[in-house]
Amino acid sequence: EQDLFACKSVEDILKLKESHATFYPIYVNNIMPQKIRGMESTENDVAVELYRYISHPDMDSLYRLTQQKFANFENHFDELSEASKYIYHYFPEDKIETITTYLSTFEFGSIYNEDEPSFGVGLDMYMGRNFEVYGLLNPQNFPKYRVNRFEPQHITPNCIKSYLNAKVPHNQGNSFIDLAIYEGKKLYAMDLLLPEMHDSLKIGYLAGQIEWNQAQEKNIWSYLVEKELLFSTTKSDFQQHFFNDGPFTTPFGNESSPRAGAWVGWQIVRSYMNRNKHITLSELIKNQDHNAIFQACGYRP
């Protein structure tokens, strides 16, 4: 973002396209506001719109505020670099050496580029929950439970989630167990790729929410069994309540933790891998037989 906002003309933008040949098309086509990324026109037209975008007083102000907040990005860079070493250890085909920061106008907090393995970090999505600008955004798109996670400590786990969303294949099953184990695989992978990180940051929980799940673990499981949800393929019965983002898991009340289905899947996969220590992380994520994983996990709280 520093190179972009240093541009003083459309010609500078076009030079930036050459000097950032890998990230520029990703930024223009996937991250920028819809007006720019939806343009079907010449490169010069796109550069004109991009220059107009960075020249807007609101964007200039946002840029300056992010530079103040992240005057020293070194700690986050080091944390991501360390995570990248773990990625390379478990997946040698993915050597991540580039980390690019940008502004996304509050749309994309993190990205992973599969073509040339690299991370991108949208600094404007990590300004802290009390950042005044967040209060001006549409609360339907930026509810409080979501804004509460717009903190710098979520940079690294969000980048790793972006990587795992691309890395872990989703099997063709549509049952609760299929979705739970899919989410559980990604969270278990985070255990290995971020071994020093607290579980709450991996799953995106606030203080006390991991503890709530642990205290209610048997009750959560009993509910799933009694309602015959584990092997249900009626997504309307569980997708929204147990897996989609939200402030809580609806069947368990307003004080519950969100995404209880993903948390259950995490415990299932942890139990499975503890029982099958010979299985590698790569073998786990490639295994699409989620029913077999469930039967062999031994998880019955």
Phi, psi and omega per residue, in radians:
E1 nan -0.478 3.125
Q2 -1.159 -0.739 3.114
D3 -1.136 -0.688 -3.127
L4 -1.149 -0.843 -3.070
F5 -1.340 -0.132 3.023
A6 -1.441 -0.186 -3.128
C7 -1.152 2.330 -3.113
K8 -1.936 0.035 -3.114
S9 -2.830 2.938 3.056
V10 -1.088 -0.625 3.126
E11 -1.079 -0.661 3.092
D12 -1.124 -0.661 3.094
I13 -1.071 -0.761 -3.137
L14 -1.145 -0.600 3.061
K15 -1.179 -0.642 3.108
L16 -1.076 -0.643 3.095
K17 -1.012 -0.629 3.139
E18 -1.367 -0.711 -3.085
S19 -1.325 -0.389 3.094
H20 -2.119 1.004 -2.989
A21 -1.075 -0.517 -3.121
T22 -1.420 -0.828 -3.008
F23 -1.464 -0.520 -3.077
Y24 -0.944 -0.887 3.141
P25 -1.128 -0.561 3.081
I26 -1.136 -0.769 -3.120
Y27 -1.116 -0.807 -3.089
V28 -1.230 -0.726 -3.007
N29 -1.552 -0.356 -3.029
N30 -2.178 -0.417 -3.002
I31 -1.899 -0.671 -3.056
M32 -1.080 2.839 3.080
P33 -0.935 2.681 -3.031
Q34 -0.929 -0.634 -3.110
K35 -1.001 -0.660 -3.103
I36 -1.497 -0.821 -3.065
R37 -1.280 -0.193 3.089
G38 -1.714 0.072 -3.068
M39 -1.263 2.347 3.005
E40 -1.968 1.420 -3.049
S41 -2.674 -2.998 -3.076
T42 -1.294 2.831 3.090
E43 -1.038 -0.614 3.137
N44 -1.148 -0.700 3.100
D45 -1.071 -0.741 3.119
V46 -1.107 -0.750 3.140
A47 -1.097 -0.660 3.100
V48 -1.078 -0.812 3.139
E49 -1.147 -0.673 -3.138
L50 -1.159 -0.693 3.104
Y51 -1.160 -0.690 3.088
R52 -1.084 -0.679 -3.139
Y53 -1.086 -0.876 -3.085
I54 -1.284 -0.314 -3.129
S55 -1.498 -0.168 -3.127
H56 -1.159 2.386 -3.110
P57 -0.963 -0.650 3.137
D58 -1.132 -0.703 3.133
M59 -1.232 -0.664 3.096
D60 -1.083 -0.714 3.112
S61 -1.143 -0.778 3.127
L62 -1.081 -0.737 3.113
Y63 -1.022 -0.825 -3.113
R64 -1.099 -0.670 3.132
L65 -1.169 -0.689 3.106
T66 -1.171 -0.607 3.121
Q67 -1.180 -0.590 3.068
Q68 -1.198 -0.779 -3.108
K69 -1.141 -0.704 -3.062
F70 -2.004 0.774 3.088
A71 -1.016 -0.527 3.068
N72 -2.190 1.815 -3.134
F73 -1.665 0.055 -2.969
E74 -1.025 -0.730 -3.116
N75 -1.078 -0.718 3.128
H76 -1.216 -0.669 3.095
F77 -1.083 -0.781 3.141
D78 -1.108 -0.716 -3.132
E79 -1.137 -0.743 3.101
L80 -1.190 -0.638 3.112
S81 -1.129 -0.692 3.101
E82 -1.139 -0.755 3.091
A83 -1.089 -0.628 3.134
S84 -1.138 -0.560 3.079
K85 -1.147 -0.705 3.090
Y86 -1.155 -0.686 3.083
I87 -1.026 -0.801 -3.122
Y88 -1.135 -0.593 3.109
H89 -1.112 -0.799 -3.093
Y90 -1.499 -0.482 -3.113
F91 -2.351 1.398 -3.049
P92 -1.029 -0.316 3.122
E93 -1.297 -0.209 -3.085
D94 -2.008 1.563 3.118
K95 -1.754 1.815 -3.049
I96 -1.698 2.015 -3.079
E97 -2.130 -0.147 -3.064
T98 -2.076 2.304 3.061
I99 -2.223 2.073 -3.086
T100 -2.015 2.309 3.066
T101 -1.768 2.642 -3.065
Y102 -2.739 3.041 2.955
L103 -1.957 2.413 -3.029
S104 -2.112 0.157 -2.992
T105 0.874 0.834 2.986
F106 1.114 0.718 3.116
E107 -2.096 -0.746 -3.010
F108 -2.262 1.859 -3.138
G109 -1.341 -0.467 3.132
S110 -2.726 2.614 3.041
I111 -2.450 2.754 3.011
Y112 -2.257 2.249 3.129
N113 -1.694 1.943 -3.113
E114 -1.265 -0.609 -3.037
D115 -1.102 -0.783 3.045
E116 -2.273 1.583 -2.937
P117 -0.743 2.024 -3.120
S118 -2.851 2.768 3.110
F119 -1.879 2.632 2.969
G120 -2.231 2.454 -3.097
V121 -2.183 2.098 3.087
G122 -1.513 1.702 -3.005
L123 -1.027 -0.538 -3.094
D124 -1.187 -0.166 3.121
M125 -1.680 0.138 -3.084
Y126 -2.382 0.654 -3.059
M127 -1.527 0.033 -3.125
G128 1.710 2.472 -3.007
R129 -1.051 -0.398 -3.109
N130 -1.670 0.149 3.096
F131 -1.041 2.159 -2.985
E132 -1.015 -0.634 -3.075
V133 -1.084 -0.594 3.137
Y134 -1.031 -0.582 -3.141
G135 -1.210 -0.246 3.134
L136 -1.629 -0.150 -3.096
L137 -1.439 2.767 -3.132
N138 -1.024 2.023 -3.091
P139 -1.125 -0.342 3.076
Q140 -1.192 -0.622 3.117
N141 -1.571 -0.402 -3.098
F142 -2.259 1.135 3.117
P143 -1.141 2.816 -3.043
K144 -1.010 -0.706 -3.099
Y145 -1.086 -0.513 3.113
R146 -1.387 -0.785 3.137
V147 -1.073 -0.538 3.117
N148 -1.034 -0.350 3.136
R149 -1.697 0.080 -3.139
F150 -1.449 0.937 -3.109
E151 -1.995 2.627 -3.092
P152 -0.993 -0.530 -3.104
Q153 -1.173 -0.181 3.120
H154 -1.588 -0.029 -3.108
I155 -1.044 -0.969 -3.073
T156 -1.132 -0.884 3.133
P157 -1.058 -0.599 3.119
N158 -1.177 -0.662 3.076
C159 -1.122 -0.728 3.126
I160 -1.166 -0.627 3.054
K161 -1.079 -0.729 3.112
S162 -1.067 -0.716 3.094
Y163 -1.095 -0.826 -3.079
L164 -1.227 -0.545 3.056
N165 -1.050 -0.573 3.105
A166 -1.463 -0.507 -2.995
K167 -1.515 -0.673 -3.018
V168 -1.567 2.032 -3.135
P169 -1.283 2.544 3.096
H170 -1.647 2.164 3.138
N171 -1.250 3.020 -3.031
Q172 -1.460 -0.058 -3.130
G173 -1.257 2.699 -3.101
N174 -2.124 0.210 -3.092
S175 -1.448 2.913 3.053
F176 -0.961 -0.817 -3.121
I177 -1.071 -0.710 3.116
D178 -1.018 -0.840 -3.102
L179 -1.222 -0.681 3.140
A180 -1.092 -0.767 -3.111
I181 -1.253 -0.602 3.042
Y182 -1.027 -0.850 3.108
E183 -1.167 -0.654 3.133
G184 -1.125 -0.635 3.080
K185 -1.038 -0.783 -3.116
K186 -1.156 -0.714 3.141
L187 -1.208 -0.653 3.072
Y188 -1.137 -0.697 3.084
A189 -1.033 -0.643 3.102
M190 -1.149 -0.534 3.043
D191 -0.986 -0.703 -3.076
L192 -1.470 -0.612 -3.094
L193 -1.441 -0.397 3.135
L194 -2.266 1.114 -2.983
P195 -1.135 -0.378 -3.114
E196 -1.665 -0.050 -3.027
M197 -1.544 2.485 3.111
H198 -1.173 2.527 -3.108
D199 -0.995 -0.590 -3.091
S200 -1.081 -0.616 3.120
L201 -1.285 -0.564 3.130
K202 -1.116 -0.758 -3.077
I203 -1.653 -0.141 3.116
G204 1.409 0.618 3.130
Y205 -1.640 2.740 3.021
L206 -1.589 3.030 -3.111
A207 -0.997 2.298 3.076
G208 1.597 -0.220 -3.049
Q209 -1.367 -0.622 3.020
I210 -1.065 -0.783 -3.116
E211 -1.103 -0.628 3.099
W212 -1.083 -0.805 3.134
N213 -1.070 -0.744 -3.128
Q214 -1.105 -0.709 3.140
A215 -1.215 -0.539 -3.069
Q216 -1.804 0.219 -3.011
E217 -0.951 -0.818 -3.130
K218 -1.148 -0.685 3.138
N219 -1.169 -0.681 3.091
I220 -1.065 -0.830 -3.115
W221 -1.117 -0.761 -3.140
S222 -1.051 -0.694 3.120
Y223 -1.089 -0.785 -3.124
L224 -1.097 -0.677 3.137
V225 -1.237 -0.843 -3.091
E226 -1.098 -0.631 -3.137
K227 -1.517 0.029 3.120
E228 0.939 0.801 -3.102
L229 -1.596 -0.414 -2.987
L230 -0.955 -0.722 -3.102
F231 -1.932 0.201 3.090
S232 -1.163 2.459 3.052
T233 -1.952 0.176 3.087
T234 -1.525 1.604 -2.993
K235 -1.058 -0.469 3.126
S236 -1.118 -0.316 3.132
D237 -1.428 -0.342 -3.020
F238 -2.477 -0.425 -3.046
Q239 -0.992 -0.975 -3.077
Q240 -1.144 -0.793 -3.017
H241 -1.301 -0.624 -2.963
F242 -1.896 -0.277 -3.029
F243 -2.209 -0.572 -3.123
N244 -1.244 2.693 3.134
D245 -1.127 2.571 -3.125
G246 3.129 3.132 -3.132
P247 -1.406 -0.365 -3.104
F248 -2.841 3.036 3.052
T249 -1.680 1.921 -2.907
T250 -0.840 -0.853 -3.079
P251 -1.068 -0.320 -3.068
F252 -1.838 0.142 3.023
G253 1.577 2.982 -3.026
N254 -1.180 -0.312 -3.122
E255 -1.596 -0.042 -3.089
S256 -1.381 2.950 3.071
S257 -1.505 2.630 3.116
P258 -1.348 2.888 2.987
R259 0.933 0.821 -3.121
A260 -1.080 -0.512 3.124
G261 -1.115 -0.707 3.099
A262 -1.147 -0.692 3.133
W263 -1.136 -0.723 3.085
V264 -1.071 -0.765 3.105
G265 -1.041 -0.643 3.094
W266 -1.067 -0.791 -3.136
Q267 -1.179 -0.621 3.098
I268 -1.092 -0.833 -3.106
V269 -1.199 -0.690 3.069
R270 -1.015 -0.807 -3.138
S271 -1.099 -0.738 3.132
Y272 -1.069 -0.790 -3.098
M273 -1.267 -0.545 3.059
N274 -1.146 -0.546 3.125
R275 -1.467 -0.298 -3.053
N276 -2.299 1.165 -3.016
K277 -1.185 -0.227 3.121
H278 -1.383 -0.242 -3.098
I279 -1.445 2.265 -3.140
T280 -1.457 2.877 3.098
L281 -1.076 -0.707 3.127
S282 -1.093 -0.724 3.116
E283 -1.144 -0.673 3.129
L284 -1.043 -0.897 -3.027
I285 -1.236 -0.374 3.106
K286 -1.451 -0.314 -3.109
N287 -1.295 1.930 -3.093
Q288 -1.653 -0.007 3.138
D289 -1.520 1.408 -3.052
H290 -1.219 -0.508 3.071
N291 -1.128 -0.693 3.117
A292 -1.145 -0.704 3.087
I293 -1.060 -0.772 -3.128
F294 -1.109 -0.780 -3.111
Q295 -1.128 -0.508 -3.079
A296 -1.668 -0.040 -3.003
C297 -1.376 -0.517 -3.115
G298 1.286 0.205 -3.115
Y299 -1.497 1.882 3.088
R300 -2.537 1.384 -3.043
P301 -1.134 nan nan
